[in-house]
Amino acid sequence: MRRTLLAAVLLVWIGDAAMAQPMGLTRQERNFIAEALADSLGERALGKLAQDRAEDEAVHRFARRMVDEHEMVADRLVGMAQRYDIPIPREPNLTAKAHMASLRDTPDGAFDRRYMAAEEETHARTIKLYTAQAERDGETAEFARATLPMLHAHFEEARTILADLARRQTQAPPSSGASQ
């Protein structure tokens, strides 16, 4: 009887300890958190650059939204990374770094279109990352599923703004030096 009681107490204690400690993550889940964090860092860096350089008001608003909304995403990811002792990236991913370098050298008249094209491309890639994670189980999958609608909205907005910029460019009056 004592052994049964001791075993029951031990099981309750182990169960409580297990509930207090976060369950381990798979390597894939840990990689998702690190990659998603680097993506969010990149989105914020690109957004800050665009807030400084954008000429079109819609592009400027979009850039501000990227900084704000990806900051919220990063906050949630940082919480998960800290809970599971995952190193937090200090720099954007390589794709964002390449876009940053390209955009810094872009002449003012072409910046808005190039930034929006970069946003469309990066969000398409990020949606693939989150969709793959959303098909799994666990906390990171739930996070991915909850974040995907926002990412799809960013992608569609980037696509719409880019199309609008292209339409306005083709509708622009011919330069004054052109002959008819």
KADAKA-V524252 format. One record per pair of residues at least 24 apart in sequence whose C-alpha atoms are under 10 Angstrom apart, sorted by the first residue. I is the first residue (numbers start at 1). J is the second residue. Records with the same first field share a line. If there is no record, write none. Layout:
I->J / J
This chain:
21->83 / 84
22->80 / 83 / 84
23->83 / 84 / 138 / 139
24->83 / 84
25->84 / 86 / 138 / 139 / 140
28->133
29->133 / 136 / 137 / 138 / 139 / 140 / 141
30->80 / 81 / 84 / 85 / 86 / 87 / 140
31->86
32->77 / 129 / 130 / 132 / 133 / 140 / 141 / 144
33->74 / 76 / 77 / 78 / 80 / 81 / 86 / 87 / 88 / 89 / 133 / 140 / 144
34->77 / 78 / 80 / 81 / 86 / 87 / 88 / 89 / 93
35->88 / 89 / 92 / 93 / 126 / 129
36->73 / 74 / 77 / 89 / 92 / 93 / 126 / 129 / 130 / 144
37->70 / 71 / 73 / 74 / 75 / 76 / 77 / 78 / 81 / 88 / 89 / 90 / 91 / 92 / 93
38->74 / 88 / 89 / 90 / 91 / 92 / 93 / 94 / 95 / 96
39->70 / 74 / 89 / 91 / 92 / 93 / 94 / 95 / 96 / 122 / 123 / 125 / 126
40->66 / 67 / 69 / 70 / 71 / 72 / 73 / 74 / 75 / 77 / 91 / 92 / 93 / 96 / 126
41->67 / 70 / 71 / 73 / 74 / 89 / 90 / 91 / 92 / 93 / 96
42->66 / 67 / 70 / 91 / 92 / 93 / 94 / 95 / 96 / 97 / 99 / 100 / 122
43->67 / 68 / 69 / 70 / 71 / 92 / 93 / 96 / 119 / 122 / 123
44->68 / 69 / 70 / 71 / 74 / 92 / 96
45->91 / 92 / 96 / 97 / 100
46->92 / 96 / 97 / 99 / 100 / 103 / 115 / 118 / 119
47->100 / 115 / 119
49->100 / 103 / 104 / 115
50->100 / 103 / 104 / 111 / 112 / 115 / 116
53->103 / 104 / 106 / 107 / 108 / 109 / 111 / 112 / 115
54->108 / 109 / 110 / 111 / 112 / 113 / 115
55->108 / 109 / 110 / 111 / 112
56->111 / 112 / 113 / 161 / 165
57->112
58->112 / 157 / 158 / 161 / 164 / 165
59->111 / 112 / 113 / 115 / 116 / 157 / 158 / 161 / 162 / 165
60->112
62->116 / 119 / 154 / 157 / 158 / 161
63->115 / 116 / 119 / 158
65->154
66->119 / 154
69->150 / 151 / 154
70->150 / 151
73->143 / 147 / 150
76->143
77->140 / 143
80->139 / 140 / 143
95->121 / 122
96->122
112->161 / 162 / 165
113->158 / 161 / 162 / 163 / 164 / 165 / 166 / 169
114->162
115->158 / 162
116->155 / 157 / 158 / 159 / 160 / 161 / 162 / 163 / 165
117->158 / 159 / 161 / 162 / 163
118->158
119->154 / 155 / 157 / 158 / 159 / 162
120->154 / 155 / 156 / 157 / 158 / 159 / 160 / 161 / 162
121->155 / 158 / 159
122->155
123->151 / 152 / 153 / 154 / 155 / 156 / 158
124->151 / 152 / 154 / 155 / 156
126->151 / 152 / 155
127->151 / 152 / 155
